[in-house]
């Protein structure tokens, strides 16, 4: 769909966020700078959504784009809920009018924009952290499928942050895939051949190409010739027509040449794994690695029924794995969650549920979200008058399926006799639709919750509020002690 036909380029506000300049464009995504009314900035990624108006005709290509976009959102929610380090922070999302607005943490730059040469120590620390992130994804049976310089950002400390999961794959029990998505000069021979391939091995190949580019080593298959075309590069990758220009000191045992050649092994069965790469002598450093990632359990202890949103996301993931038909209800998924047998659905329900809890919205942000809705004739979006795109006027707003503007920072619930009561009081989504302010919601609560339980809840809320201040001060002190790598 052309940009002129969508609200992505002409939209000015989404809830309490003001949309600014374009930061980037992709196959079906548009990323713009977003500034919240409190001054906080984020990257707003605008994606086609699955919940389009049924009265508006949708092409097959638009449907495929929406499926890929929804997959990225679901994976980001789950990965952030699991606490996977080194991936783009998901700060919130809004679904409205056939579009999904995903608010991601804003980072200073991508490594493709870094012009100064890297020191060897900086490369080793940076690349080790990136390897740990990819390894953690692979342990969850997620492969990125589009690792390249523009998709690896650097945070304020110089650590890598992996973004853009639009081409990623989730295979619940591992296995092979077949995909044409990604970037040609980072694609492995087996993927370029349009065959079924191991997506984890393909990620390792892309990491090998990425390392050569960071080090300024010429791409072995994409030469600097004027007549080089994508067809030529593809032919070289398929036939193994590689040219490496190693220096003598790079060819020593345990050197960089040995490492790169292990990652660019043409046989995916012999290609090095992320664990073997991390053990290579060239990547040894005294700088500490990130804390070991603890895989979420295959068991799920249900304190309450998973939210409908979590169940829908699980059905979607099962559909991607060929384990769910669109004509089915969610009954089978719910039975798996309630059963005694461990399964991937329980693991991912826990991951998605953790995201939902972390993304509970502060009460003070509710008027921010609702005010634009009331001012814009039941439309959640604002568009400049003279530049309205075709189709934008038809947007009817509708129910906001998800809206998280500023996730709460809450103290953990202490153990004790009241712990279960407090957990029971916490809603799956802390939003009362049609409530314009905190007082309206408080009046509604008081009708259904006994006075003694309200007192417990208010006391805990006061502790959480003071906890936010303590957390912010602690983080500020920690950041001041860290010296940026780049």
LINZIFEN-V633833 format. One record per pair of residues at least 4 apart in sequence whose ideal C-beta (glycine too) atoms are under 8 Angstrom apart, sorted by the first residue. I is the first residue (numbers start at 1). J is the second residue. D is the distance in whole Angstrom. If there is no record, write none. Layout:
BEGIN
i & j & d
I & J & D
I & J & D
END
This chain:
BEGIN
i & j & d
1 & 5 & 5
1 & 6 & 6
1 & 48 & 8
1 & 62 & 6
1 & 65 & 8
2 & 6 & 8
3 & 8 & 6
3 & 9 & 5
3 & 30 & 7
4 & 9 & 7
4 & 389 & 6
4 & 390 & 7
5 & 389 & 6
5 & 390 & 5
5 & 391 & 6
6 & 30 & 8
6 & 99 & 8
6 & 389 & 6
6 & 391 & 7
7 & 11 & 5
7 & 46 & 8
7 & 97 & 7
7 & 99 & 7
7 & 381 & 6
7 & 383 & 6
7 & 389 & 6
7 & 391 & 8
7 & 392 & 5
7 & 395 & 8
8 & 30 & 4
8 & 32 & 8
8 & 46 & 5
8 & 99 & 8
9 & 22 & 7
9 & 30 & 7
9 & 389 & 7
10 & 383 & 5
10 & 384 & 6
10 & 387 & 5
10 & 388 & 7
10 & 389 & 5
10 & 392 & 7
11 & 19 & 6
11 & 46 & 8
11 & 381 & 6
11 & 382 & 7
11 & 383 & 6
12 & 18 & 7
12 & 19 & 6
12 & 382 & 5
12 & 383 & 7
12 & 384 & 6
13 & 17 & 7
13 & 18 & 6
13 & 19 & 7
13 & 372 & 6
13 & 381 & 7
13 & 382 & 4
14 & 19 & 6
14 & 34 & 7
14 & 44 & 7
14 & 94 & 6
14 & 101 & 5
14 & 380 & 7
14 & 381 & 6
15 & 94 & 6
15 & 368 & 6
15 & 369 & 5
15 & 372 & 6
15 & 373 & 8
15 & 380 & 7
15 & 403 & 7
15 & 405 & 7
16 & 36 & 6
16 & 37 & 5
16 & 38 & 8
16 & 365 & 7
16 & 368 & 3
16 & 369 & 6
16 & 372 & 8
16 & 405 & 6
17 & 34 & 4
17 & 35 & 7
17 & 36 & 6
17 & 37 & 8
17 & 42 & 8
17 & 44 & 7
17 & 101 & 8
17 & 103 & 7
17 & 405 & 8
18 & 34 & 7
18 & 35 & 5
18 & 36 & 8
18 & 37 & 8
19 & 32 & 5
19 & 33 & 7
19 & 34 & 6
19 & 44 & 6
20 & 32 & 6
20 & 33 & 4
20 & 34 & 7
20 & 35 & 6
21 & 32 & 7
21 & 33 & 5
22 & 30 & 7
22 & 31 & 7
22 & 32 & 5
22 & 33 & 8
23 & 31 & 4
23 & 32 & 6
23 & 33 & 6
23 & 43 & 6
24 & 31 & 4
25 & 29 & 7
25 & 30 & 6
25 & 31 & 7
26 & 30 & 8
26 & 31 & 8
26 & 164 & 7
26 & 166 & 7
27 & 65 & 8
27 & 166 & 7
27 & 181 & 8
28 & 47 & 7
28 & 48 & 6
28 & 65 & 4
28 & 68 & 7
28 & 69 & 6
28 & 166 & 7
29 & 45 & 5
29 & 46 & 7
29 & 47 & 5
29 & 69 & 7
29 & 164 & 8
29 & 166 & 7
30 & 45 & 7
30 & 46 & 5
31 & 43 & 6
31 & 44 & 7
31 & 45 & 5
31 & 46 & 7
32 & 43 & 8
32 & 44 & 5
32 & 46 & 7
33 & 41 & 7
33 & 43 & 7
33 & 44 & 7
33 & 106 & 7
34 & 41 & 7
34 & 42 & 5
34 & 43 & 7
34 & 44 & 4
34 & 103 & 6
35 & 39 & 7
35 & 40 & 7
35 & 41 & 5
36 & 40 & 4
36 & 41 & 7
36 & 42 & 7
36 & 405 & 7
36 & 406 & 8
37 & 368 & 6
38 & 406 & 8
40 & 406 & 7
41 & 106 & 5
42 & 91 & 5
42 & 92 & 8
42 & 103 & 4
42 & 104 & 6
42 & 105 & 6
42 & 106 & 5
43 & 103 & 7
43 & 104 & 5
43 & 105 & 7
43 & 106 & 5
44 & 101 & 6
44 & 102 & 7
44 & 103 & 6
44 & 104 & 8
45 & 101 & 8
45 & 102 & 4
45 & 103 & 8
45 & 104 & 6
46 & 99 & 6
46 & 100 & 7
46 & 101 & 6
46 & 102 & 8
47 & 66 & 8
47 & 69 & 4
47 & 70 & 8
47 & 72 & 7
47 & 73 & 7
47 & 99 & 7
47 & 100 & 5
47 & 101 & 8
47 & 102 & 6
48 & 52 & 8
48 & 62 & 6
48 & 65 & 5
48 & 66 & 4
48 & 69 & 5
48 & 98 & 7
48 & 99 & 7
48 & 100 & 7
49 & 66 & 6
49 & 69 & 7
49 & 70 & 7
49 & 95 & 5
49 & 98 & 6
49 & 99 & 5
49 & 100 & 4
50 & 66 & 5
50 & 67 & 7
50 & 70 & 5
51 & 95 & 6
51 & 98 & 7
51 & 401 & 7
52 & 56 & 6
52 & 58 & 6
52 & 66 & 7
52 & 98 & 4
53 & 97 & 8
53 & 98 & 6
53 & 394 & 7
53 & 396 & 7
56 & 98 & 7
56 & 391 & 8
56 & 394 & 7
58 & 62 & 5
58 & 63 & 6
58 & 66 & 8
59 & 63 & 7
60 & 64 & 7
61 & 65 & 6
62 & 66 & 6
63 & 67 & 6
64 & 68 & 6
65 & 69 & 6
66 & 70 & 6
67 & 71 & 6
68 & 72 & 7
68 & 166 & 6
68 & 167 & 8
68 & 181 & 8
69 & 73 & 7
69 & 100 & 6
69 & 166 & 7
70 & 74 & 6
70 & 100 & 7
70 & 316 & 7
71 & 75 & 6
71 & 165 & 8
71 & 166 & 8
71 & 168 & 7
71 & 170 & 8
71 & 316 & 8
71 & 320 & 7
72 & 76 & 6
72 & 102 & 8
72 & 164 & 8
72 & 165 & 5
72 & 166 & 5
72 & 168 & 7
73 & 77 & 6
73 & 93 & 6
73 & 100 & 6
73 & 102 & 6
74 & 78 & 6
74 & 313 & 5
74 & 316 & 6
74 & 317 & 6
74 & 352 & 8
75 & 79 & 6
75 & 142 & 6
75 & 165 & 5
75 & 168 & 6
75 & 170 & 6
76 & 80 & 6
76 & 87 & 7
76 & 88 & 7
76 & 90 & 5
76 & 102 & 7
76 & 165 & 6
77 & 81 & 6
77 & 90 & 6
77 & 313 & 7
77 & 351 & 8
77 & 352 & 6
77 & 355 & 4
77 & 356 & 8
78 & 82 & 6
78 & 313 & 8
78 & 348 & 6
78 & 351 & 4
78 & 352 & 5
78 & 355 & 7
79 & 84 & 5
79 & 87 & 6
79 & 137 & 7
79 & 140 & 7
79 & 142 & 7
79 & 351 & 7
80 & 84 & 7
80 & 87 & 7
80 & 89 & 7
80 & 90 & 5
80 & 355 & 5
80 & 358 & 8
81 & 350 & 8
81 & 351 & 4
81 & 352 & 6
81 & 353 & 7
81 & 354 & 4
81 & 355 & 3
81 & 356 & 8
81 & 358 & 7
82 & 140 & 7
82 & 296 & 5
82 & 351 & 4
82 & 354 & 7
83 & 293 & 8
83 & 354 & 8
84 & 133 & 7
84 & 136 & 5
84 & 137 & 7
84 & 140 & 8
84 & 293 & 7
85 & 132 & 8
85 & 133 & 6
85 & 136 & 7
85 & 290 & 5
85 & 291 & 8
85 & 293 & 7
86 & 129 & 6
86 & 130 & 7
86 & 132 & 7
86 & 133 & 3
86 & 136 & 8
86 & 159 & 7
86 & 160 & 6
86 & 161 & 6
86 & 162 & 6
86 & 290 & 7
87 & 133 & 6
87 & 137 & 8
87 & 161 & 7
87 & 162 & 5
87 & 163 & 7
87 & 165 & 8
88 & 104 & 5
88 & 105 & 6
88 & 107 & 8
88 & 153 & 7
88 & 161 & 6
88 & 162 & 7
88 & 163 & 4
89 & 104 & 6
89 & 105 & 3
89 & 161 & 8
90 & 102 & 7
90 & 103 & 8
90 & 104 & 6
90 & 105 & 8
90 & 355 & 7
91 & 103 & 5
91 & 104 & 7
91 & 105 & 6
91 & 404 & 8
91 & 406 & 8
91 & 407 & 7
92 & 102 & 8
92 & 103 & 4
92 & 359 & 7
92 & 403 & 7
92 & 404 & 4
92 & 405 & 5
92 & 406 & 7
92 & 407 & 7
93 & 100 & 6
93 & 101 & 6
93 & 102 & 5
93 & 103 & 7
93 & 402 & 5
93 & 403 & 8
93 & 404 & 7
94 & 100 & 7
94 & 101 & 4
94 & 103 & 8
94 & 380 & 7
94 & 400 & 6
94 & 402 & 7
94 & 403 & 5
95 & 99 & 8
95 & 100 & 5
95 & 101 & 8
95 & 400 & 7
95 & 401 & 4
95 & 402 & 6
96 & 101 & 8
96 & 380 & 5
96 & 381 & 7
96 & 395 & 8
96 & 397 & 7
96 & 398 & 6
96 & 400 & 6
97 & 379 & 7
97 & 380 & 7
97 & 381 & 6
97 & 395 & 4
97 & 396 & 7
97 & 397 & 7
97 & 398 & 7
98 & 395 & 7
103 & 405 & 8
104 & 163 & 7
105 & 161 & 8
107 & 153 & 4
107 & 154 & 7
107 & 155 & 5
107 & 156 & 8
107 & 161 & 6
108 & 153 & 8
108 & 154 & 6
108 & 155 & 7
108 & 156 & 6
109 & 113 & 5
109 & 114 & 7
109 & 153 & 7
109 & 154 & 6
110 & 149 & 6
110 & 150 & 5
110 & 151 & 7
110 & 152 & 6
110 & 153 & 5
110 & 154 & 7
111 & 126 & 8
111 & 149 & 5
111 & 152 & 5
111 & 153 & 7
111 & 154 & 6
111 & 160 & 8
111 & 214 & 7
112 & 148 & 8
112 & 149 & 4
112 & 150 & 5
114 & 118 & 8
114 & 154 & 7
114 & 486 & 7
117 & 216 & 7
118 & 122 & 5
118 & 123 & 5
118 & 126 & 8
118 & 214 & 6
118 & 215 & 7
118 & 486 & 8
119 & 123 & 7
120 & 124 & 6
121 & 125 & 6
121 & 285 & 7
121 & 287 & 8
122 & 126 & 6
122 & 158 & 7
122 & 485 & 5
122 & 486 & 6
123 & 127 & 6
123 & 211 & 8
123 & 214 & 6
123 & 215 & 7
124 & 128 & 6
124 & 282 & 8
124 & 283 & 6
124 & 284 & 8
124 & 285 & 5
124 & 287 & 8
125 & 129 & 7
125 & 285 & 6
125 & 287 & 5
125 & 485 & 6
126 & 130 & 7
126 & 154 & 8
126 & 158 & 7
126 & 159 & 7
126 & 160 & 6
126 & 214 & 8
126 & 485 & 6
126 & 486 & 8
127 & 131 & 6
127 & 211 & 6
127 & 214 & 7
127 & 283 & 7
128 & 132 & 7
128 & 278 & 7
128 & 283 & 6
128 & 285 & 7
128 & 287 & 8
128 & 289 & 6
129 & 133 & 7
129 & 159 & 5
129 & 160 & 5
129 & 289 & 8
129 & 290 & 6
130 & 134 & 6
130 & 152 & 7
130 & 160 & 4
130 & 162 & 7
130 & 207 & 7
131 & 135 & 6
131 & 207 & 7
131 & 274 & 5
131 & 277 & 6
131 & 278 & 6
131 & 283 & 8
132 & 136 & 6
132 & 278 & 7
132 & 289 & 6
132 & 290 & 6
132 & 293 & 8
133 & 137 & 7
133 & 160 & 7
133 & 162 & 6
134 & 138 & 6
134 & 144 & 7
134 & 147 & 7
134 & 162 & 8
134 & 203 & 6
134 & 204 & 8
134 & 207 & 7
134 & 274 & 6
135 & 139 & 7
135 & 274 & 4
135 & 275 & 7
135 & 278 & 8
136 & 140 & 7
136 & 293 & 4
137 & 142 & 4
137 & 143 & 7
137 & 144 & 6
138 & 142 & 7
138 & 143 & 7
138 & 200 & 5
138 & 203 & 7
138 & 274 & 7
139 & 293 & 7
139 & 295 & 6
140 & 295 & 7
141 & 170 & 6
141 & 171 & 5
141 & 172 & 6
141 & 173 & 7
141 & 174 & 6
141 & 344 & 8
142 & 168 & 6
142 & 169 & 7
142 & 170 & 5
143 & 168 & 6
143 & 169 & 5
143 & 171 & 8
143 & 177 & 8
143 & 199 & 4
143 & 200 & 5
143 & 202 & 7
143 & 203 & 5
144 & 151 & 8
144 & 162 & 6
144 & 165 & 7
144 & 167 & 8
144 & 168 & 5
144 & 203 & 6
144 & 206 & 8
145 & 167 & 4
145 & 168 & 5
145 & 169 & 6
145 & 179 & 7
145 & 181 & 6
145 & 182 & 5
145 & 199 & 6
145 & 202 & 7
145 & 203 & 7
146 & 151 & 6
146 & 164 & 6
146 & 166 & 7
146 & 167 & 4
146 & 168 & 8
146 & 181 & 7
146 & 182 & 5
146 & 183 & 6
146 & 186 & 8
146 & 206 & 8
147 & 151 & 6
147 & 152 & 7
147 & 162 & 7
147 & 186 & 6
147 & 203 & 6
147 & 206 & 4
147 & 207 & 6
147 & 210 & 6
148 & 152 & 7
148 & 183 & 5
148 & 186 & 5
148 & 206 & 7
148 & 209 & 8
148 & 210 & 7
149 & 210 & 6
149 & 213 & 6
149 & 214 & 8
151 & 162 & 7
151 & 163 & 5
151 & 164 & 5
152 & 160 & 5
152 & 161 & 7
152 & 162 & 6
152 & 163 & 8
152 & 210 & 7
153 & 160 & 7
153 & 161 & 4
153 & 162 & 8
153 & 163 & 6
154 & 158 & 6
154 & 159 & 7
154 & 160 & 7
154 & 161 & 7
154 & 486 & 6
155 & 159 & 5
155 & 160 & 8
155 & 161 & 5
156 & 479 & 8
156 & 484 & 7
157 & 479 & 8
157 & 482 & 5
157 & 484 & 6
157 & 485 & 7
158 & 484 & 4
158 & 485 & 3
158 & 486 & 4
159 & 485 & 7
166 & 181 & 8
167 & 179 & 7
167 & 181 & 4
167 & 182 & 5
169 & 177 & 5
169 & 179 & 7
169 & 199 & 5
170 & 317 & 6
170 & 320 & 6
170 & 321 & 7
171 & 175 & 5
171 & 177 & 7
171 & 199 & 7
171 & 321 & 7
172 & 317 & 7
172 & 318 & 8
172 & 321 & 5
172 & 323 & 7
172 & 344 & 4
173 & 321 & 8
173 & 344 & 7
176 & 196 & 4
176 & 197 & 6
176 & 198 & 6
176 & 199 & 8
177 & 196 & 7
177 & 197 & 7
177 & 199 & 5
178 & 194 & 7
178 & 195 & 7
178 & 196 & 5
178 & 197 & 7
179 & 191 & 7
179 & 199 & 8
180 & 194 & 7
182 & 186 & 7
182 & 187 & 6
182 & 191 & 7
182 & 206 & 8
183 & 187 & 7
184 & 192 & 7
184 & 230 & 6
184 & 233 & 6
184 & 234 & 6
184 & 237 & 8
185 & 209 & 7
185 & 219 & 6
185 & 221 & 7
185 & 222 & 5
185 & 233 & 6
186 & 205 & 8
186 & 206 & 4
186 & 209 & 5
186 & 210 & 7
187 & 191 & 5
187 & 192 & 5
187 & 202 & 7
187 & 205 & 8
187 & 206 & 7
187 & 237 & 7
188 & 192 & 7
188 & 197 & 7
188 & 201 & 7
188 & 202 & 5
188 & 205 & 4
188 & 206 & 8
188 & 237 & 8
188 & 268 & 7
189 & 193 & 6
189 & 237 & 5
189 & 238 & 6
189 & 240 & 7
189 & 266 & 6
190 & 195 & 6
190 & 197 & 4
190 & 198 & 8
190 & 201 & 8
190 & 202 & 7
190 & 268 & 6
191 & 195 & 8
191 & 197 & 5
191 & 202 & 5
192 & 234 & 6
192 & 237 & 5
192 & 238 & 6
193 & 238 & 6
197 & 201 & 7
197 & 202 & 6
197 & 268 & 7
198 & 202 & 7
198 & 268 & 5
199 & 203 & 7
200 & 204 & 7
201 & 205 & 7
201 & 268 & 4
201 & 271 & 5
202 & 206 & 7
202 & 268 & 8
203 & 207 & 6
204 & 208 & 7
204 & 263 & 6
204 & 271 & 6
204 & 272 & 6
204 & 273 & 7
204 & 274 & 7
204 & 277 & 7
205 & 209 & 7
205 & 263 & 7
205 & 264 & 6
205 & 271 & 7
206 & 210 & 6
207 & 211 & 6
207 & 263 & 6
207 & 274 & 8
207 & 277 & 8
208 & 212 & 7
208 & 260 & 6
208 & 263 & 3
208 & 264 & 4
209 & 213 & 7
209 & 219 & 7
209 & 264 & 7
210 & 214 & 6
211 & 215 & 6
211 & 259 & 8
211 & 260 & 6
211 & 263 & 7
212 & 217 & 4
212 & 218 & 7
212 & 219 & 6
212 & 220 & 7
212 & 260 & 6
213 & 217 & 7
213 & 219 & 7
215 & 256 & 7
217 & 244 & 8
217 & 245 & 7
217 & 260 & 7
218 & 223 & 7
218 & 224 & 7
218 & 243 & 8
218 & 245 & 6
219 & 223 & 7
220 & 242 & 4
220 & 243 & 6
220 & 244 & 5
220 & 264 & 7
221 & 233 & 6
221 & 236 & 4
221 & 237 & 5
221 & 241 & 7
221 & 242 & 6
222 & 228 & 6
222 & 233 & 5
222 & 236 & 8
223 & 228 & 6
223 & 243 & 7
224 & 228 & 7
227 & 232 & 7
228 & 232 & 5
228 & 233 & 7
229 & 233 & 7
230 & 234 & 6
231 & 235 & 6
232 & 236 & 7
233 & 237 & 6
234 & 238 & 6
235 & 239 & 6
235 & 241 & 7
236 & 240 & 8
236 & 241 & 4
236 & 242 & 7
240 & 266 & 6
242 & 264 & 8
244 & 257 & 7
244 & 261 & 8
246 & 250 & 5
246 & 251 & 5
246 & 257 & 5
247 & 251 & 8
248 & 252 & 8
249 & 255 & 7
250 & 255 & 5
250 & 256 & 5
250 & 257 & 5
251 & 255 & 6
251 & 257 & 5
251 & 258 & 8
253 & 258 & 7
254 & 258 & 6
254 & 280 & 7
254 & 281 & 4
254 & 282 & 6
255 & 259 & 7
255 & 282 & 6
256 & 260 & 6
256 & 282 & 5
257 & 261 & 6
258 & 262 & 6
258 & 280 & 7
258 & 282 & 8
259 & 263 & 7
259 & 277 & 7
259 & 280 & 5
259 & 282 & 5
259 & 283 & 7
260 & 264 & 6
261 & 265 & 7
262 & 271 & 7
262 & 272 & 4
262 & 276 & 7
262 & 277 & 7
262 & 280 & 8
263 & 271 & 7
263 & 272 & 6
263 & 277 & 6
264 & 271 & 8
265 & 270 & 5
265 & 271 & 4
265 & 272 & 7
267 & 271 & 7
272 & 276 & 4
272 & 277 & 5
273 & 277 & 7
274 & 278 & 6
275 & 279 & 7
276 & 280 & 7
277 & 283 & 7
278 & 283 & 6
279 & 283 & 8
280 & 284 & 8
295 & 347 & 8
296 & 347 & 5
296 & 348 & 8
296 & 350 & 5
296 & 351 & 5
297 & 342 & 8
297 & 346 & 8
297 & 347 & 7
297 & 350 & 7
298 & 342 & 4
298 & 343 & 6
298 & 344 & 7
298 & 346 & 6
298 & 347 & 5
299 & 342 & 6
299 & 346 & 6
300 & 337 & 6
300 & 346 & 4
300 & 347 & 8
300 & 349 & 6
300 & 350 & 6
302 & 306 & 7
302 & 337 & 7
302 & 338 & 7
303 & 420 & 8
303 & 423 & 5
303 & 424 & 7
304 & 423 & 8
304 & 424 & 7
304 & 428 & 7
306 & 310 & 4
306 & 311 & 6
306 & 337 & 6
306 & 349 & 5
306 & 352 & 8
306 & 353 & 6
306 & 428 & 8
307 & 311 & 7
307 & 353 & 7
307 & 356 & 6
307 & 428 & 4
307 & 429 & 7
308 & 312 & 6
309 & 313 & 6
309 & 352 & 8
309 & 356 & 7
309 & 401 & 7
309 & 402 & 7
309 & 429 & 8
310 & 314 & 6
310 & 349 & 6
310 & 352 & 5
310 & 353 & 6
310 & 356 & 7
311 & 315 & 7
311 & 330 & 5
311 & 333 & 6
311 & 334 & 6
311 & 337 & 8
311 & 349 & 8
312 & 316 & 6
312 & 330 & 7
313 & 317 & 7
313 & 348 & 8
313 & 352 & 5
314 & 318 & 6
314 & 330 & 8
314 & 333 & 5
314 & 337 & 8
314 & 345 & 5
314 & 348 & 6
314 & 349 & 6
314 & 352 & 7
315 & 319 & 6
315 & 324 & 5
315 & 328 & 8
315 & 330 & 5
315 & 333 & 6
316 & 320 & 7
316 & 324 & 8
317 & 321 & 7
317 & 348 & 6
318 & 323 & 4
318 & 324 & 4
318 & 333 & 6
318 & 345 & 7
319 & 323 & 7
319 & 324 & 4
319 & 325 & 8
319 & 326 & 7
324 & 328 & 6
324 & 332 & 8
324 & 333 & 7
328 & 332 & 7
330 & 334 & 6
331 & 335 & 6
332 & 336 & 7
333 & 337 & 7
333 & 345 & 6
334 & 338 & 6
335 & 339 & 6
336 & 341 & 8
336 & 343 & 5
336 & 345 & 5
336 & 346 & 7
337 & 345 & 6
337 & 346 & 6
337 & 349 & 6
339 & 343 & 8
342 & 346 & 6
343 & 347 & 8
344 & 348 & 6
345 & 349 & 6
346 & 350 & 7
347 & 351 & 7
348 & 352 & 6
349 & 353 & 6
350 & 354 & 6
351 & 355 & 7
352 & 356 & 7
353 & 357 & 7
354 & 358 & 6
355 & 359 & 6
356 & 360 & 8
356 & 428 & 6
356 & 429 & 7
357 & 426 & 8
358 & 407 & 5
358 & 408 & 8
359 & 404 & 4
359 & 407 & 5
360 & 404 & 7
360 & 407 & 7
360 & 408 & 5
360 & 410 & 8
360 & 429 & 7
360 & 430 & 4
361 & 365 & 5
361 & 366 & 7
361 & 369 & 8
361 & 403 & 7
361 & 404 & 5
361 & 405 & 6
361 & 406 & 7
361 & 407 & 8
361 & 408 & 7
361 & 430 & 6
361 & 431 & 6
362 & 366 & 8
362 & 405 & 8
362 & 406 & 5
362 & 408 & 6
363 & 438 & 5
363 & 441 & 7
364 & 368 & 8
364 & 438 & 8
365 & 369 & 6
365 & 405 & 4
365 & 406 & 5
366 & 370 & 6
366 & 431 & 7
366 & 435 & 7
366 & 436 & 8
366 & 437 & 7
366 & 438 & 7
366 & 441 & 8
367 & 371 & 6
367 & 436 & 7
367 & 437 & 6
368 & 405 & 7
369 & 373 & 7
369 & 400 & 8
369 & 403 & 5
369 & 405 & 6
370 & 374 & 6
370 & 436 & 6
371 & 375 & 6
372 & 376 & 6
372 & 380 & 6
372 & 382 & 7
373 & 378 & 7
373 & 379 & 8
373 & 380 & 5
373 & 397 & 7
373 & 400 & 8
376 & 380 & 7
376 & 381 & 7
376 & 382 & 6
376 & 397 & 8
378 & 396 & 7
378 & 397 & 5
379 & 395 & 5
379 & 396 & 7
379 & 397 & 5
380 & 395 & 8
380 & 397 & 5
380 & 400 & 7
381 & 392 & 7
381 & 395 & 6
383 & 387 & 7
383 & 388 & 5
383 & 389 & 7
383 & 392 & 5
384 & 388 & 7
388 & 392 & 5
388 & 393 & 6
391 & 395 & 8
399 & 433 & 7
403 & 431 & 7
408 & 464 & 7
408 & 468 & 8
409 & 464 & 8
409 & 467 & 7
409 & 468 & 5
409 & 471 & 5
409 & 472 & 8
410 & 464 & 5
410 & 467 & 7
411 & 460 & 8
411 & 463 & 6
411 & 464 & 5
411 & 467 & 4
413 & 419 & 6
413 & 422 & 5
413 & 423 & 6
413 & 460 & 7
414 & 419 & 7
415 & 419 & 5
418 & 422 & 6
418 & 456 & 6
419 & 423 & 6
420 & 424 & 6
421 & 425 & 7
421 & 453 & 6
421 & 456 & 7
422 & 426 & 7
422 & 456 & 6
422 & 457 & 7
422 & 460 & 6
425 & 449 & 7
425 & 453 & 6
425 & 456 & 8
425 & 457 & 6
426 & 430 & 8
427 & 431 & 8
432 & 440 & 7
432 & 441 & 4
432 & 444 & 6
435 & 440 & 4
435 & 441 & 4
435 & 444 & 7
436 & 440 & 6
437 & 441 & 8
438 & 442 & 6
439 & 443 & 6
440 & 444 & 7
441 & 445 & 6
442 & 446 & 6
443 & 447 & 7
444 & 448 & 7
445 & 449 & 5
445 & 454 & 7
446 & 454 & 7
449 & 453 & 5
449 & 454 & 5
449 & 457 & 7
450 & 454 & 7
451 & 455 & 7
452 & 456 & 7
453 & 457 & 6
454 & 458 & 6
455 & 459 & 6
456 & 460 & 6
457 & 461 & 6
458 & 462 & 7
459 & 463 & 7
460 & 464 & 6
461 & 465 & 6
462 & 466 & 7
463 & 467 & 6
464 & 468 & 7
465 & 469 & 8
466 & 470 & 7
467 & 471 & 6
468 & 472 & 6
469 & 473 & 7
470 & 474 & 6
471 & 475 & 6
472 & 476 & 6
473 & 477 & 7
474 & 478 & 6
475 & 479 & 6
476 & 480 & 7
477 & 481 & 7
478 & 482 & 7
END
